[in-house]
């Protein structure tokens, strides 16, 4: 009897692994198997954290007329619910999206845009293309002297190998480089908005898999060897390293801008379209957060008064979460920040 029970447990574990792999294909090497097992461990830890911190995962919405928030993406999943919450605060929300018309239509399905006191503006932006980022930023600079909130939300996960027109691997470009450049270009507007009593805020939407990320300086674009899960975790670690150093620079300057990074939780969204979890949708419905709950920590980092003046922090379920050891090393953060400036050919270090 005990043998049968152990066999059933083993079958469940194997099935759970198979249907929650980061890829629909089976791993082809020991490195890929090891990466998958590390993802399984981090994923299980994340699910436990989401479950055990459900009571903490709350954000209070309050009226903030006159404030301007920018969000990349936002036309589906977590982003859509972030926009909904910001509009409920009477904030002017500018969505940078690939298809502005469909984005507005998506928001209008959950928010009555005719009666809300918040204002929605949709602008064209492909965050994975640096030219598009510069064009979007130029329009914002022209129309808005101040920006109170910047939420770098758009992203991809476990996608097949692809280089952008700028020659960067797609995870690195979309999840990190495009947002780094956008933040750099909008810093004057953010600094102009921040005050001693209410700082401007930048929120970088990352992931708990930053904990197993590694910056491969020798093959940053994965052209020598590519595995989707590795590319994704690298891009998420990159966000945190840059966040930490940028906050140090802003603090030294005395700028009233705080930059934080957020893990929204393990959320049931289309982000998993390239993973094996698409084969078992009931698993996601049962175990993962809803997009609405996934949006809470992001909005918390963007507006919560209780974290005023607390920058450079990694939040998960509206509490401080564990960071990769490299993110605690100021020299490593600075090294990668400067390396990013070189990749993007930025003359200034901010």
C-alpha positions in Angstrom: 0.0 0.0 0.0 2.8 2.4 0.9 4.5 1.5 -2.3 1.4 2.4 -4.3 1.1 5.8 -2.5 4.7 6.6 -3.2 4.3 5.7 -6.8 1.2 8.0 -7.1 3.1 10.8 -5.5 6.0 10.3 -7.9 3.6 10.3 -10.9 2.0 13.6 -9.6 5.5 15.2 -9.2 6.6 14.1 -12.7 3.3 15.3 -14.3 3.5 18.6 -12.4 7.0 19.1 -13.7 6.1 18.2 -17.3 3.1 20.5 -17.4 4.8 23.5 -15.8 8.0 23.5 -17.8 9.2 26.9 -19.1 9.2 25.3 -22.6 6.8 23.1 -24.5 9.8 21.0 -25.6 11.7 18.7 -23.4 15.1 19.9 -22.2 18.0 18.7 -24.4 21.0 19.0 -22.1 21.9 18.8 -18.4 22.2 22.6 -18.3 18.6 22.9 -19.6 17.3 20.2 -17.1 19.1 22.0 -14.3 17.5 25.3 -15.4 14.1 23.8 -15.4 14.5 22.3 -11.9 15.7 25.7 -10.6 12.6 27.3 -12.2 10.4 24.7 -10.5 11.9 25.4 -7.1 11.6 29.2 -7.5 8.1 28.9 -8.9 6.9 26.7 -6.0 8.5 29.2 -3.5 6.7 32.0 -5.3 3.4 30.3 -5.1 3.9 29.7 -1.4 4.8 33.3 -0.9 1.7 34.4 -2.8 -0.5 32.2 -0.7 1.0 33.0 2.7 1.0 36.8 2.1 -2.5 37.1 0.7 -3.5 39.3 3.6 -0.6 41.7 2.9 -1.3 41.9 -0.8 -3.5 45.1 -0.6 -3.3 48.6 -2.0 -5.4 51.6 -1.0 -6.6 53.7 -3.9 -7.0 57.4 -3.2 -7.8 60.4 -5.4 -4.8 62.1 -7.0 -6.1 64.5 -9.6 -3.5 66.3 -11.7 -0.9 63.5 -11.5 0.4 61.9 -14.7 1.3 58.2 -15.0 2.9 56.4 -17.9 2.7 52.7 -18.3 4.2 50.5 -21.1 1.9 47.8 -22.2 -1.3 47.7 -20.2 -3.7 46.5 -22.8 -4.0 43.0 -21.3 -3.3 41.0 -18.2 -1.8 42.7 -15.2 -1.2 46.0 -17.1 -4.9 46.4 -17.8 -5.8 46.1 -14.2 -3.0 48.6 -13.3 -4.6 51.1 -15.6 -8.0 50.5 -14.1 -6.7 51.2 -10.6 -4.8 54.4 -11.7 -7.9 55.7 -13.4 -9.9 55.1 -10.3 -7.4 57.5 -8.5 -8.3 60.2 -11.0 -4.8 60.1 -12.5 -4.1 60.9 -16.2 -2.8 57.6 -17.6 -0.7 57.4 -20.7 -0.4 54.0 -22.2 2.6 53.3 -24.5 1.4 50.4 -26.6 1.8 48.9 -30.1 -1.8 49.4 -31.0 -3.4 52.4 -29.3 -6.8 51.8 -30.7 -7.2 48.2 -29.4 -5.7 49.3 -26.1 -8.3 51.9 -25.6 -11.0 49.4 -26.5 -9.6 46.9 -24.0 -9.7 49.5 -21.2 -13.2 50.6 -22.1 -14.5 47.1 -21.5 -13.6 47.4 -17.8 -13.7 51.2 -17.2 -16.4 53.6 -18.2 -14.2 56.2 -19.9 -17.1 58.6 -20.3 -17.7 59.0 -16.5 -14.3 58.3 -14.9 -12.4 61.4 -13.7 -9.2 59.8 -14.7 -8.0 60.5 -18.2 -6.8 57.8 -20.6 -4.4 58.6 -23.5 -3.0 55.8 -25.7 0.2 56.4 -27.7 2.1 54.2 -30.0 5.2 52.5 -28.6 7.1 49.3 -29.3 9.4 49.2 -26.3 11.6 46.6 -28.0 12.6 49.1 -30.8 14.9 51.9 -29.6 13.7 54.3 -32.3 10.1 53.8 -31.2 11.2 54.5 -27.5 12.9 57.7 -28.5 9.9 58.9 -30.5 7.5 58.1 -27.7 9.7 59.9 -25.1 10.0 62.9 -27.4 6.2 63.2 -27.6 5.9 62.9 -23.8 8.7 65.5 -23.3 6.8 67.9 -25.7 3.4 67.5 -24.1 4.1 66.9 -20.4 6.7 69.0 -18.5 6.2 66.7 -15.5 5.7 62.9 -15.1 4.7 61.7 -11.6 4.8 57.9 -12.2 6.5 55.7 -14.8 5.6 52.0 -14.8 7.8 49.8 -17.0 5.4 46.9 -17.4 5.6 45.5 -20.9 7.4 42.2 -21.3 7.8 38.8 -22.9 8.6 35.4 -21.4 10.2 32.2 -22.7 10.0 33.4 -26.3 11.9 31.7 -29.2 15.3 33.3 -30.1 15.0 36.6 -32.0 17.1 39.6 -32.4 15.5 43.1 -32.7 16.3 45.5 -35.4 18.9 47.0 -33.0 20.6 43.7 -32.7 19.5 42.8 -29.2 18.0 39.6 -28.0 14.2 40.1 -27.6 13.9 39.4 -23.8 16.8 41.8 -23.1 15.5 44.4 -25.5 11.8 44.4 -24.4 12.0 43.6 -20.7 15.1 45.7 -20.0 16.9 47.9 -22.5 13.8 49.7 -23.9 12.7 50.5 -20.4 16.1 51.6 -19.3 16.3 54.0 -22.2 12.7 55.3 -21.6 13.5 55.9 -18.0 16.7 57.7 -18.9 14.9 60.0 -21.4 12.1 60.8 -19.0 14.2 61.5 -15.9 14.0 65.3 -16.4 10.2 65.1 -16.3 10.3 62.8 -13.3 12.7 65.0 -11.4 10.5 68.0 -12.2 7.4 66.3 -10.7 9.0 65.0 -7.5 8.9 67.0 -4.3 10.2 66.4 -0.8 6.7 65.4 0.4 5.7 63.4 -2.7 8.5 61.9 -4.8 8.0 60.9 -8.4 8.2 57.1 -8.8 9.5 54.6 -11.3 8.3 51.0 -11.0 10.1 48.2 -12.9 8.0 45.1 -13.2 10.3 42.1 -12.7 10.0 38.5 -11.5 11.0 36.2 -8.7 13.2 34.4 -11.2 15.7 37.2 -10.8 17.0 35.0 -8.0 18.4 32.5 -10.5 19.4 35.0 -13.1 23.0 35.5 -14.4 24.4 38.3 -16.5 26.4 36.7 -19.3 28.7 39.5 -20.3 30.4 37.2 -22.9 27.1 36.4 -24.7 24.6 38.9 -23.5 22.4 38.3 -26.6 22.5 34.5 -26.4 23.9 34.2 -29.9 26.4 31.5 -28.9 23.9 29.5 -26.9 20.2 30.3 -26.3 17.7 28.9 -23.8 14.5 31.0 -23.3 14.3 30.5 -19.6 17.9 31.7 -19.2 17.3 34.8 -21.4 14.2 35.7 -19.3 15.8 35.4 -15.9 18.8 37.4 -17.2 16.5 40.2 -18.2 14.7 40.2 -14.9 18.0 40.3 -12.9 19.1 43.2 -15.2 16.1 45.2 -14.1 17.0 44.9 -10.4 20.7 45.7 -10.8 19.9 48.8 -12.8 17.1 49.8 -10.3 19.5 49.7 -7.4 22.3 51.8 -9.0 19.9 54.3 -10.5 18.5 54.9 -7.0 22.0 55.4 -5.7 22.7 58.0 -8.4 19.4 59.8 -7.7 20.1 59.9 -3.9 23.5 61.3 -4.4 22.0 64.0 -6.6 19.3 64.8 -4.1 16.6 64.2 -6.7 13.1 63.5 -5.4 12.6 60.3 -7.4 12.3 56.8 -6.1 12.8 53.7 -8.2 11.6 50.3 -7.1 11.2 46.9 -8.6 8.3 44.6 -8.2 7.4 40.9 -8.5 3.7 40.9 -9.2 3.3 37.3 -8.2 2.8 34.2 -10.4 -0.2 35.4 -12.4 -2.6 33.7 -14.8 -1.9 35.8 -17.9 -1.0 35.3 -21.6 2.7 35.8 -20.6 2.8 32.0 -20.2 1.9 31.4 -23.9 5.2 29.8 -24.7 5.3 27.6 -21.6 3.9 24.1 -21.0 1.3 25.4 -18.6 -0.9 26.2 -21.6 -1.6 22.5 -21.7 -3.3 22.6 -18.3 -5.2 25.8 -18.0 -7.0 24.5 -14.9 -3.6 24.4 -13.1 -3.1 28.2 -13.6 -6.7 29.0 -12.7 -6.3 27.0 -9.5 -2.8 28.0 -8.3 -1.9 31.3 -9.9 -3.0 34.8 -9.0 -5.7 36.6 -11.0 -4.5 39.6 -13.0 -6.4 41.9 -10.6 -4.4 40.7 -7.7 -1.2 40.7 -9.7 -1.7 44.4 -10.3 -1.8 45.3 -6.6 1.9 45.3 -5.7 2.7 47.3 -8.9 0.2 50.0 -7.9 1.4 49.8 -4.3 4.9 50.6 -5.4 3.6 53.5 -7.6 1.3 55.3 -5.1 1.5 53.9 -1.5 2.3 56.8 0.9 3.8 54.4 3.5 6.8 53.7 1.3 7.5 57.4 0.5 11.2 57.9 0.3 12.0 54.1 0.2 13.7 53.5 -3.1 15.8 50.7 -4.5 13.6 48.0 -2.9 12.2 44.8 -4.4 8.6 44.3 -3.5 6.5 41.1 -3.6 2.9 40.9 -2.3 3.3 44.5 -1.0 6.1 43.5 1.3 9.9 43.5 0.8 11.1 40.4 -1.0 14.5 38.6 -1.3 16.9 39.9 -4.0 19.7 38.3 -5.9 23.0 38.5 -4.1 24.5 40.6 -6.9 21.8 43.2 -6.4 23.2 43.8 -2.9 26.6 44.5 -4.3 26.9 48.1 -5.2 30.0 47.5 -7.5 28.2 44.8 -9.5 25.1 47.1 -9.9 27.3 50.0 -11.1 29.3 47.7 -13.4 26.1 46.5 -15.1 24.5 49.9 -15.2 27.6 51.4 -17.0 27.6 48.4 -19.3 24.0 49.1 -20.3 24.9 52.7 -21.0 27.6 51.4 -23.3 25.2 49.1 -25.1 22.7 51.9 -25.7 25.5 54.4 -26.5 24.4 56.8 -23.8 26.9 59.6 -23.0 25.5 60.4 -19.6 25.3 57.8 -16.8 21.8 58.8 -16.0 
